[in-house]
Amino acid sequence: MINTKILIGGDFFPKNAHELFKNGNIEKLYSKDIIELFNKSDFAICNLEGALTYADTKIPKCGPNLKAPPETIEGIKQLGLDYVSLANNHVTDFGIQGYVDTCETLSKYNIGYFGAGINTNEIETHLKIKIKDKTVVFYGVSETVFNIPKVNFPGVNLYDEYRVCNELKELKKQCDFLIVLYHGGAEYFQYPTPWIRTRFHRMADSGADIVIAQHTHCIGTLEYYNNSYLLFGQGNFYFKQYYYEMNLTQTGLLLEIELLEDGFKVNHHLIFRDGDMIKYDAKQDLTEFYKRNQRLANGDSFEKEFSAYSEVWFIRWLMEFRGLKLSDRIMRRFLSKKKFIDYLRNSYKNVTVLRMLEHVRGEEDVEVMQQGLADFFERNQQK
C-alpha cells in the first residue's frame, strides 16, 4: 500500500518568463499532465537556482548572476511547491540583500527552504517533515563555487565529506527516509565523474536512501548501490539556459517517489521545454537513459566520454592560465578550431603542463592554490 507520494523537480528558476510567473498563469507555464502530477503529490520540492530580488549589486564571479522579480513567486506557489533547496551556486548571486529578499519572499508565500543561511553559523542543512506516518529528511548540500558562507555573508551548506557523512548518519537515526539533494557535478555531462560517484557512494553508506545530483542541467545516469538510489543528473525542471541551448538541456526528469511500508519506488517522468512552457513528454522514451544505466551496472566507468568532455574544458583552462592575450584572440579568429588548439598546446612545454598537473591534482596544492588565488583577487579588488 502506498503511503506517500513525493515529487522532486530539478533545476528551477523563473527567468525569461517574468510576466507569466507574476500572473501565476500556470496553464501557460506547465502542461496539464505536469500540473496533475503536482496536484496528486503529498509533497513537492525542487532546487530554486537564483535570487528573488530587485537588488542590483552582483557578487564578483564567473558565469551569470541570476535573479528574478519577487512577484514571480506567484507562478511558483500556484504550481504547488512546498519547499525549495537553496544549496546551489546562484542563491547568493546578489549578496546579502538578494538572499534576504529571497528568503522573505518564500516565507511570505509559505514556501519553506533549507540548504543555506545568512552566515557561517546559521546554515540550515536539512528539512525534517512528517508526511502521514513517515518521517522524511531532505538534506541540501552543494559543491564549493562562489557560495561560501562567511561570518557576515550568506552562503550554502558546502560538501565536506567528514562532516556531511557524519551528519547523514545522525539524521538517518531520526527518520524513515533520508533524501539528499546534491548540487554539483560536471555541467552538460550525462555520466558520473569518478569523484562524484565516490561521494555518492559514501553518502549512501552513511544512510542516504536517495541521492540526486542537480546543477548538471541534463539527464544523467542512474545507479542502485547498497539499496540506495543514486541519480547523477536530474536535468532541468524550468530553467532556460543563457548558453549551451542544446537538446540535452531542454529535458529533465520529474521524480515521483512512492514511500512504501517496506521501502520506496521511484517513477521517472520525462519533461521538456517548449518555448515558455514545460510539457510532459507523451512518448516517455528513456531508452538512452536506460542504456547509460546498464553500462554503469556492467562496470563501465565512461573514461572515453570523460576524457572527451575534459578536452573541451582543458582548452579554456590553457587560455585562462596563460592570461588572455591579444595574439590569442587574433589567432582564434583566423585559425580553424583544430589549428587553434594545436597553437595553444604548442605554447606550453611538457614540464609546465606537468607542474600544472601536480598543482591541481594534489589536495594540499589545490587548497593552497585556491586560498592564494582568492587572496590575490581580493587585493586586486581593493586597488
C-alpha positions in Angstrom: 0.0 0.0 0.0 1.3 3.4 -1.0 1.7 5.8 2.0 3.2 8.9 0.4 4.0 10.4 -2.9 6.8 13.0 -3.1 7.5 14.9 -6.3 11.0 16.3 -6.8 11.9 18.7 -9.6 15.3 19.6 -10.9 16.9 23.0 -11.6 14.2 25.7 -11.5 14.2 29.4 -11.9 11.6 31.8 -13.3 13.7 33.7 -15.8 12.7 34.9 -19.3 9.0 34.5 -18.5 8.5 37.0 -15.7 5.1 38.2 -16.6 3.6 34.7 -16.8 5.1 33.9 -13.4 3.9 37.2 -11.9 0.4 36.5 -13.0 0.5 32.9 -11.6 -0.5 31.7 -15.1 0.5 28.1 -14.6 -1.6 26.8 -17.5 0.8 28.7 -19.8 3.9 27.6 -17.9 3.2 23.9 -17.3 1.2 21.3 -19.3 -1.9 19.7 -17.7 -0.1 16.4 -17.1 2.6 18.2 -15.0 0.1 20.2 -13.1 -1.8 17.0 -12.3 1.4 15.3 -11.0 1.8 18.2 -8.6 -1.9 18.1 -7.5 -1.6 14.3 -6.8 1.6 14.6 -4.8 1.6 14.8 -1.0 4.7 16.9 -1.0 6.6 18.8 -3.8 10.1 20.2 -3.8 12.8 21.5 -6.2 16.0 23.4 -6.4 15.5 27.2 -6.6 18.6 28.4 -8.5 18.7 32.1 -8.2 17.6 35.1 -6.1 14.1 36.6 -6.0 15.1 40.2 -5.6 15.4 43.7 -7.2 18.9 44.1 -5.8 21.4 45.2 -8.4 24.7 44.6 -6.6 26.2 41.5 -8.1 28.8 39.5 -6.3 32.0 39.1 -8.3 32.0 35.7 -10.0 32.5 33.9 -13.3 29.3 33.0 -15.1 25.8 34.6 -14.9 24.3 36.2 -11.8 20.7 35.0 -11.7 17.7 36.9 -10.3 14.0 37.4 -11.0 11.4 39.8 -9.5 10.0 38.7 -6.2 6.5 38.8 -7.7 7.4 35.8 -9.9 6.8 33.7 -6.7 3.1 33.6 -7.8 3.9 31.1 -10.6 5.9 29.0 -8.2 3.3 28.9 -5.4 0.4 28.2 -7.7 2.1 25.1 -9.0 2.1 23.6 -5.5 5.7 23.6 -4.4 6.0 23.2 -0.7 9.8 23.6 -0.2 12.9 24.6 -2.2 16.5 23.8 -1.7 18.8 26.8 -1.7 22.0 24.8 -1.6 23.3 25.9 -5.0 25.7 28.2 -6.8 23.3 31.1 -7.6 21.2 31.9 -4.5 23.9 34.4 -3.2 24.4 36.0 -6.6 23.1 39.4 -5.4 24.7 39.4 -2.0 23.1 39.8 1.4 20.1 41.8 0.1 19.4 39.3 -2.6 19.5 36.4 -0.2 17.3 38.2 2.4 14.8 39.2 -0.3 14.6 35.6 -1.5 14.0 34.2 2.0 11.4 36.8 2.9 9.5 36.2 -0.4 9.5 32.4 0.1 8.3 32.8 3.8 5.6 35.3 2.8 4.1 32.6 0.5 4.6 29.8 2.9 7.2 28.0 0.9 9.9 26.6 3.1 13.6 26.5 2.3 16.8 24.8 3.5 20.4 24.2 2.5 21.7 27.8 3.1 21.9 30.5 5.7 22.6 34.2 6.4 26.1 33.5 7.7 28.5 30.7 8.7 26.7 30.0 11.9 23.2 29.8 10.6 23.2 27.3 7.8 20.0 25.2 7.7 21.4 21.9 6.3 18.2 19.9 6.2 14.5 19.7 6.4 12.6 17.2 8.5 8.9 16.6 7.8 6.2 14.2 8.8 4.1 13.0 5.9 1.3 10.8 7.0 3.0 8.1 9.1 6.5 8.7 7.7 9.3 11.0 8.8 11.4 12.2 5.8 14.6 14.2 5.9 15.7 16.3 3.0 19.4 17.2 3.1 20.7 20.0 0.8 24.4 20.3 0.0 26.4 21.9 -2.7 29.9 21.9 -4.2 32.0 24.9 -3.4 31.9 27.6 -6.1 31.0 31.3 -5.3 28.7 30.3 -2.5 31.0 30.1 0.6 29.3 31.4 3.8 31.2 33.9 5.9 30.7 35.4 9.4 28.9 38.4 7.8 27.8 37.0 4.5 25.3 34.3 3.3 26.2 31.0 1.8 25.2 27.4 1.5 25.8 24.1 3.1 29.1 23.0 1.4 30.2 19.4 0.9 32.8 18.5 3.4 32.9 14.7 3.4 33.7 14.1 7.0 31.1 16.5 8.4 28.4 15.7 5.8 28.6 11.9 6.2 28.6 12.1 9.9 25.5 14.4 9.8 23.8 11.9 7.5 24.5 9.1 9.9 22.9 11.0 12.7 19.9 12.1 10.6 19.2 8.6 9.5 18.6 7.6 13.1 15.8 10.2 13.2 13.8 9.4 10.1 12.3 6.7 7.9 13.7 8.1 4.6 16.7 10.3 4.0 16.9 12.1 0.7 20.0 14.2 -0.4 19.8 16.9 -3.0 23.4 17.4 -4.1 24.2 20.5 -6.2 27.2 19.6 -8.3 28.8 17.5 -10.9 30.1 18.2 -14.4 27.7 20.5 -16.3 26.2 19.2 -19.5 27.9 15.8 -18.9 25.5 12.8 -18.8 27.8 10.4 -16.9 29.1 10.3 -13.3 32.7 11.5 -12.8 34.9 9.4 -10.6 34.9 11.9 -7.8 31.1 12.4 -7.8 30.4 8.6 -7.9 32.7 8.1 -4.9 30.9 10.9 -3.0 27.5 9.5 -3.7 28.6 6.0 -2.6 29.9 7.4 0.7 26.7 9.3 1.3 24.7 6.1 0.6 27.0 4.2 3.0 26.2 6.9 5.6 22.5 6.3 5.4 21.1 8.2 2.4 18.3 6.3 0.7 18.2 8.6 -2.3 20.9 11.0 -3.6 20.1 13.3 -6.5 22.6 15.4 -8.4 21.2 18.7 -9.7 23.2 21.5 -11.4 24.3 19.5 -14.4 21.3 20.8 -16.5 21.0 17.4 -18.2 19.6 13.9 -17.5 22.5 11.8 -16.4 22.9 8.2 -15.2 21.2 6.1 -12.5 22.8 3.6 -10.2 21.4 1.4 -7.5 24.0 1.0 -4.8 23.8 -0.5 -1.3 20.0 -0.4 -1.5 20.2 3.3 -2.4 19.0 5.2 -5.4 21.7 7.4 -6.9 20.9 9.8 -9.8 23.9 11.5 -11.4 22.0 14.4 -13.1 18.3 15.1 -12.9 18.2 17.7 -15.7 16.2 20.9 -15.8 12.7 21.5 -14.5 12.2 25.1 -15.5 15.5 26.7 -16.4 16.3 28.5 -19.6 19.9 28.4 -20.4 21.8 31.6 -21.2 24.0 29.5 -23.5 24.5 25.8 -24.4 20.9 25.7 -25.7 21.3 22.1 -26.8 18.7 19.4 -26.7 20.0 17.8 -23.6 19.4 21.0 -21.5 15.8 21.2 -22.6 14.8 18.0 -20.9 14.6 16.8 -17.4 13.1 14.2 -15.1 10.4 14.8 -12.6 10.9 12.2 -9.9 7.8 10.8 -8.3 8.9 8.9 -5.1 6.4 6.5 -3.6 7.2 5.7 0.0 6.1 2.2 0.8 5.9 0.2 4.0 9.0 -1.8 3.1 11.0 0.7 1.0 10.4 3.1 -1.8 9.8 3.2 -5.6 10.9 6.0 -8.0 8.9 6.8 -11.1 10.6 8.8 -13.8 8.6 11.4 -15.7 10.3 12.8 -18.8 9.6 16.5 -19.4 10.8 19.0 -21.9 10.7 22.8 -22.6 8.8 24.2 -25.5 9.2 28.0 -25.5 8.0 29.3 -22.2 6.1 26.1 -21.3 7.3 22.9 -19.7 5.5 19.9 -21.2 5.1 16.3 -20.3 6.7 14.1 -22.9 3.9 11.8 -24.3 6.4 9.2 -25.6 8.4 8.9 -22.4 11.3 7.5 -24.4 14.1 6.9 -21.9 16.0 4.4 -24.0 19.3 6.3 -23.9 19.0 6.8 -20.1 18.5 3.1 -19.6 21.4 2.3 -21.8 23.7 4.5 -19.8 22.4 2.9 -16.6 23.1 -0.5 -17.9 26.6 0.4 -19.0 27.3 1.6 -15.4 25.9 -1.5 -14.0 28.1 -3.6 -16.2 31.2 -1.8 -14.9 31.8 0.9 -17.5 33.5 3.9 -16.0 32.9 6.1 -19.1 36.6 7.0 -19.4 36.3 7.9 -23.1 33.4 10.2 -22.5 35.0 11.9 -19.6 38.3 12.4 -21.5 36.4 14.0 -24.4 34.5 16.3 -22.0 37.6 17.3 -20.2 39.3 18.1 -23.5 36.8 20.8 -24.2 37.3 22.5 -20.9 41.0 21.9 -20.8 41.5 24.3 -23.8 39.7 27.0 -21.9 41.9 26.4 -18.9 45.0 26.7 -21.0 43.9 30.1 -22.2 43.0 31.3 -18.7 46.2 30.0 -17.1 48.4 31.9 -19.5 46.2 35.0 -19.4 44.1 36.2 -22.3 46.4 37.8 -24.8 45.7 39.8 -27.9 47.6 37.4 -30.0 45.4 34.5 -28.8 42.3 36.4 -29.8 43.7 37.1 -33.2 44.8 33.5 -33.8 41.4 32.2 -32.6 39.7 34.4 -35.2 41.7 33.3 -38.1 42.6 29.7 -37.3 40.4 26.7 -37.5 39.3 25.2 -34.2 41.8 22.3 -34.6 44.7 24.6 -35.6 44.0 27.0 -32.7 44.0 24.1 -30.2 47.4 23.0 -31.7 48.6 26.6 -31.4 47.7 26.6 -27.7 49.2 23.3 -27.0 52.5 24.2 -28.7 52.8 27.3 -26.4 53.3 25.1 -23.4 56.3 22.9 -22.6 55.7 19.5 -21.2 57.4 20.4 -17.9 55.0 23.3 -17.5 52.0 21.1 -18.0 53.4 18.6 -15.6 53.8 21.3 -12.9 50.2 22.4 -13.5 49.0 18.8 -13.2 50.9 18.5 -9.9 49.2 21.6 -8.5 45.6 20.7 -9.5 45.9 17.0 -8.6 47.3 17.2 -5.1 44.7 18.1 -2.4 47.2 20.1 -0.5 48.2 22.1 -3.5 44.6 22.6 -4.5 43.7 24.1 -1.1 46.8 26.4 -1.1 46.2 27.4 -4.7 42.6 28.3 -4.0 43.4 30.4 -1.0 46.3 32.1 -2.8 44.1 33.0 -5.8 41.3 34.2 -3.6 43.6 36.5 -1.7 45.2 37.7 -4.9 41.7 38.6 -6.2 40.7 40.4 -3.0 43.9 42.5 -3.1 43.2 43.5 -6.7 39.6 44.4 -5.7 40.9 46.8 -3.1 43.2 48.7 -5.5 
